[in-house]
Amino acid sequence: MRVLDHNPDQFSVVSVVAQRNVERLAEIALRTRAEYAAVADERQFAALKDRLSGSDVEVGAGIEAIAEAASRQADVVVSAITGYAGLRSTLAAARSGANLALANKEAMVTAGAMVKAALAQGGGTLIPVDSEHAALFQSLWQQDRTAITQLILTASGGPFRDWTKDDIHRAKAAQALKHPNWDMGAKVTIDSASMMNKGLELIEAQQIFEISPDKLDVVVHPQSIIHSLVAYNDGGQLAQLGVPDMQTPISAALRWPQRTKTAVPPLDLAQYGSLTFEPPDRDRFPCLALAEAAMKQGGAMPIALNAANEVAVSAFLDGVFGFGGIAEVVEKVLEQSSFPPPESLDEITVIDADSRTKAHAALAKIAK
């Protein structure tokens, strides 16, 4: 909203969606003069319709309504529904012919080939919104892809960067939700604290940029000023820098390759004094290692990884176990996963459901 508010004459809004917060959804629909508003929770349909009564905004509810919102004719569709739940609407947006501003990493983790095929069918372009992938996208723009030696994603290290392994294992939700640099939703913030977010981003990068897993790496950069780097065979690296604010990658995605002004302050490197870097500690943050292993195995493993993590994070936020339980659940599910590579959305759905069942069984044992 801040990008739209800062550029009121440059954008018109076709559709807006929400999971269940109809009050906020109706407010945004009226404020942006959207044509269509959809709420995923069908039980909220009447409330949304009531709040938008007397306006010109069309109203819908349920999974099909979300897909309808993503499919409507537009220049750009921002896919930002968190988790596997955003896959179907992402595919609908990809098939629509619009450019896909992708903020839902799980869609690429679980069905990257399918999303790219849908984009090819529709004729649109995938423009990443995650700060790391947006940085890679910009650093790779009109560059020689054959000269790439490595894509390097930066990680802040999260709230537990300096914690001991035992303290991290026992950490509670309130501690894990205190991210030092970024303001994000609860699920993404927990993923950042476990470094699973960085693991999922590696898989996403592998899918988006079609690069071998052995050319992907992570470096911990606590200041979150450099968002990613591209290394080339001449020994040089290109990096995208900026104040850690999601307005920058969002604005870039909305009008790429044109730039759009934002309220983000200019980066003053002298203010920071120094930028530091360190390797990730996969022993203290095993979720990163689990994600890297799933990426290298490919096939059904990233789907199982994502499903298990979503179940585990939800249980952790509910206070079922300490922070270390997340990696334990994911590891147990991956050990039991034996599906062949999926060839359809139905097969992906089966793998996702089976992995969630295994995750619930694993967390029940850990919680005892």
Solvent accessible surface area in square Angstrom, and as a share of the most:
residue,aa,sasa,rsa
1,M,66,0.29
2,R,147,0.54
3,V,6,0.04
4,L,43,0.21
5,D,69,0.36
6,H,71,0.32
7,N,3,0.02
8,P,99,0.62
9,D,141,0.73
10,Q,85,0.38
11,F,51,0.21
12,S,105,0.68
13,V,27,0.15
14,V,30,0.17
15,S,29,0.18
16,V,23,0.13
17,V,58,0.33
18,A,27,0.21
19,Q,95,0.42
20,R,142,0.52
21,N,89,0.45
22,V,11,0.06
23,E,113,0.51
24,R,97,0.35
25,L,4,0.02
26,A,5,0.04
27,E,80,0.36
28,I,33,0.17
29,A,0,0.00
30,L,89,0.44
31,R,119,0.43
32,T,24,0.14
33,R,211,0.77
34,A,4,0.03
35,E,94,0.42
36,Y,13,0.05
37,A,0,0.00
38,A,0,0.00
39,V,0,0.00
40,A,26,0.20
41,D,15,0.08
42,E,120,0.54
43,R,203,0.74
44,Q,52,0.23
45,F,77,0.32
46,A,74,0.57
47,A,32,0.25
48,L,0,0.00
49,K,112,0.48
50,D,102,0.53
51,R,108,0.40
52,L,6,0.03
53,S,87,0.56
54,G,87,0.84
55,S,41,0.27
56,D,144,0.74
57,V,18,0.10
58,E,91,0.41
59,V,32,0.19
60,G,10,0.09
61,A,25,0.20
62,G,2,0.02
63,I,116,0.59
64,E,138,0.62
65,A,9,0.07
66,I,13,0.07
67,A,24,0.18
68,E,72,0.32
69,A,9,0.07
70,A,9,0.07
71,S,52,0.34
72,R,53,0.19
73,Q,173,0.77
74,A,31,0.24
75,D,125,0.65
76,V,34,0.20
77,V,21,0.12
78,V,69,0.40
79,S,9,0.06
80,A,63,0.49
81,I,51,0.26
82,T,70,0.41
83,G,4,0.03
84,Y,35,0.13
85,A,81,0.63
86,G,0,0.00
87,L,3,0.01
88,R,116,0.42
89,S,13,0.09
90,T,0,0.00
91,L,3,0.01
92,A,9,0.07
93,A,1,0.01
94,A,0,0.00
95,R,116,0.42
96,S,45,0.29
97,G,34,0.33
98,A,4,0.03
99,N,45,0.23
100,L,0,0.00
101,A,0,0.00
102,L,0,0.00
103,A,29,0.23
104,N,2,0.01
105,K,12,0.05
106,E,8,0.03
107,A,0,0.00
108,M,1,0.00
109,V,7,0.04
110,T,7,0.04
111,A,6,0.05
112,G,4,0.04
113,A,74,0.57
114,M,49,0.22
115,V,0,0.00
116,K,56,0.24
117,A,62,0.48
118,A,6,0.05
119,L,11,0.06
120,A,85,0.66
121,Q,136,0.61
122,G,26,0.25
123,G,63,0.61
124,G,15,0.15
125,T,69,0.40
126,L,21,0.10
127,I,6,0.03
128,P,2,0.01
129,V,4,0.02
130,D,17,0.09
131,S,11,0.07
132,E,21,0.09
133,H,0,0.00
134,A,4,0.03
135,A,0,0.00
136,L,0,0.00
137,F,22,0.09
138,Q,27,0.12
139,S,10,0.06
140,L,2,0.01
141,W,99,0.35
142,Q,158,0.70
143,Q,78,0.34
144,D,83,0.43
145,R,120,0.44
146,T,124,0.72
147,A,15,0.12
148,I,17,0.08
149,T,62,0.36
150,Q,56,0.25
151,L,1,0.00
152,I,21,0.11
153,L,0,0.00
154,T,8,0.05
155,A,6,0.04
156,S,14,0.09
157,G,4,0.04
158,G,6,0.06
159,P,28,0.17
160,F,0,0.00
161,R,67,0.24
162,D,114,0.59
163,W,79,0.28
164,T,80,0.46
165,K,103,0.44
166,D,89,0.46
167,D,58,0.30
168,I,8,0.04
169,H,87,0.39
170,R,146,0.53
171,A,2,0.02
172,K,126,0.54
173,A,23,0.18
174,A,70,0.54
175,Q,74,0.33
176,A,0,0.00
177,L,70,0.35
178,K,146,0.62
179,H,26,0.12
180,P,81,0.51
181,N,47,0.24
182,W,36,0.13
183,D,141,0.73
184,M,60,0.27
185,G,49,0.47
186,A,51,0.39
187,K,34,0.15
188,V,33,0.19
189,T,5,0.03
190,I,0,0.00
191,D,2,0.01
192,S,16,0.10
193,A,0,0.00
194,S,5,0.03
195,M,5,0.02
196,M,0,0.00
197,N,14,0.07
198,K,13,0.06
199,G,0,0.00
200,L,0,0.00
201,E,3,0.01
202,L,1,0.01
203,I,3,0.01
204,E,0,0.00
205,A,0,0.00
206,Q,40,0.18
207,Q,44,0.20
208,I,27,0.14
209,F,17,0.07
210,E,130,0.58
211,I,19,0.09
212,S,50,0.32
213,P,34,0.21
214,D,113,0.59
215,K,79,0.34
216,L,16,0.08
217,D,52,0.27
218,V,5,0.03
219,V,30,0.17
220,V,6,0.03
221,H,0,0.00
222,P,23,0.14
223,Q,44,0.20
224,S,7,0.05
225,I,0,0.00
226,I,18,0.09
227,H,13,0.06
228,S,0,0.00
229,L,25,0.12
230,V,0,0.00
231,A,10,0.08
232,Y,23,0.09
233,N,105,0.54
234,D,121,0.63
235,G,71,0.68
236,G,32,0.31
237,Q,98,0.43
238,L,75,0.37
239,A,39,0.30
240,Q,30,0.13
241,L,68,0.34
242,G,11,0.10
243,V,33,0.19
244,P,30,0.19
245,D,29,0.15
246,M,58,0.26
247,Q,10,0.04
248,T,38,0.22
249,P,9,0.06
250,I,56,0.28
251,S,5,0.03
252,A,6,0.05
253,A,1,0.01
254,L,28,0.14
255,R,66,0.24
256,W,33,0.12
257,P,86,0.54
258,Q,108,0.48
259,R,144,0.53
260,T,13,0.08
261,K,129,0.55
262,T,31,0.18
263,A,65,0.51
264,V,27,0.15
265,P,80,0.50
266,P,123,0.77
267,L,53,0.26
268,D,73,0.38
269,L,89,0.44
270,A,90,0.69
271,Q,140,0.62
272,Y,78,0.30
273,G,66,0.63
274,S,72,0.46
275,L,47,0.23
276,T,63,0.37
277,F,95,0.40
278,E,59,0.26
279,P,112,0.70
280,P,14,0.09
281,D,53,0.28
282,R,84,0.31
283,D,91,0.47
284,R,51,0.18
285,F,6,0.03
286,P,54,0.34
287,C,4,0.02
288,L,0,0.00
289,A,39,0.30
290,L,28,0.14
291,A,0,0.00
292,E,25,0.11
293,A,44,0.34
294,A,0,0.00
295,M,13,0.06
296,K,137,0.58
297,Q,119,0.53
298,G,21,0.20
299,G,37,0.35
300,A,3,0.02
301,M,24,0.11
302,P,11,0.07
303,I,2,0.01
304,A,0,0.00
305,L,0,0.00
306,N,0,0.00
307,A,0,0.00
308,A,0,0.00
309,N,0,0.00
310,E,28,0.12
311,V,10,0.06
312,A,0,0.00
313,V,2,0.01
314,S,59,0.38
315,A,9,0.07
316,F,2,0.01
317,L,59,0.29
318,D,112,0.58
319,G,61,0.59
320,V,59,0.34
321,F,23,0.10
322,G,18,0.18
323,F,10,0.04
324,G,11,0.10
325,G,4,0.04
326,I,1,0.01
327,A,12,0.10
328,E,59,0.26
329,V,0,0.00
330,V,0,0.00
331,E,81,0.36
332,K,79,0.34
333,V,0,0.00
334,L,19,0.09
335,E,128,0.57
336,Q,93,0.41
337,S,20,0.13
338,S,104,0.67
339,F,71,0.29
340,P,97,0.61
341,P,92,0.58
342,P,34,0.21
343,E,154,0.69
344,S,42,0.27
345,L,38,0.19
346,D,105,0.55
347,E,79,0.35
348,I,4,0.02
349,T,49,0.29
350,V,85,0.49
351,I,4,0.02
352,D,9,0.05
353,A,54,0.41
354,D,43,0.22
355,S,3,0.02
356,R,58,0.21
357,T,94,0.54
358,K,48,0.21
359,A,0,0.00
360,H,105,0.47
361,A,56,0.43
362,A,5,0.04
363,L,22,0.11
364,A,50,0.39
365,K,142,0.60
366,I,42,0.21
367,A,47,0.36
368,K,203,0.86
